[in-house]
Amino acid sequence: MLKLRKRFGFTLIELLVVIAIIAILIALLLPAVQQAREAARRTQCKNQLKNLGLAVHNYHDTYSVFPMSTNADAAITAGDPITSLGQHVLNHRGWLGVLPFMEQAAAYNALNLSLATGAYNRVSGTLLIDPFDSGNSAIVSKNLPVFQCPSDSGDTHYTGNTTNYHISPLAYAAGHFGAYTNYDFSVQRYSSSMNLWSKRGKSTRRMFGVASASRIRDVTDGTSNSVMLLETTRQVKNGINQTWGYAHWVCNGVDLAVNNTNTTSAPNFRKINYWTCCPWWGTPNSSTVADGRLRDWGTVGSLHTGGAQACLGDGSVRFISENADSGTLNNLAFIADGQTLGEF
């Protein structure tokens, strides 16, 4: 009589069923893992922006004034001339003065603030010493993690060779490239024409600007109704975005206000997370996807789904929806327009 042998292992069909079940579980699990990771990155981004807001307030506590966004900015070709400041072309950004309040005292002490941090010079003005020769380019080319949103995988430095954007020709040749920031001061953006902050009309004045010297008392709409710092992407499709240490062509801060008339062809132009670009391309406005590059320099957006982070004047950080209407964005941008929002 033959003995029946016990069978061990799986049949091919059973193995395929198990593999299919595992594949389904992985497919279900991966989005959850990705969402958890993005939630962690968004929280880290929020904390970094809050720390920068605290540093700006500590600056105000020390000097009784907020830092300027730019000073002696050689990108200005119309409006108040550089010479009205009685200074040399410095191209300084306000973050330089905030460095000691964000645990970067060593970098601050290594700077020579009587000399330029960027060599860009479109108009008359004196550049005493190149930023590379003074050692300033070595500082403003530093990639400071507090300025980098972890959700943004874009380049951390501008490595192009366009004179309008890099620190200086000497710095570029030595490998000192301008370090980007995802967070910057709330300003009225400009490319060539701008007046001093002190001469701006109060009804449309942002908290920062050219040679700005705003104080808490200037924020008459209330610090909880006015933005102080805003998030942007490091890469943009039109121009070059913000560098933290030196001003260059189109580098002066981030603008939340929407001054452009909405049209049928561009109903969300200049609002948060506007990706469509650009009318002058061979195929106009052919790039519409959220590929990590906002349409324009100095505009608000992020790689966080649905909006961008903003630090208000009271130091709190809020997430502003990309669906916020233009009126809300303008009222948040203007610090003394008489419009208060409450919850938004």
Summary of the structure (lengths in Angstrom):
residues: 344
radius of gyration: 24.3
end to end distance: 85.0
largest distance: 112.0
contacts: 1130
relative contact order: 0.15
helix: 31%
strand: 14%
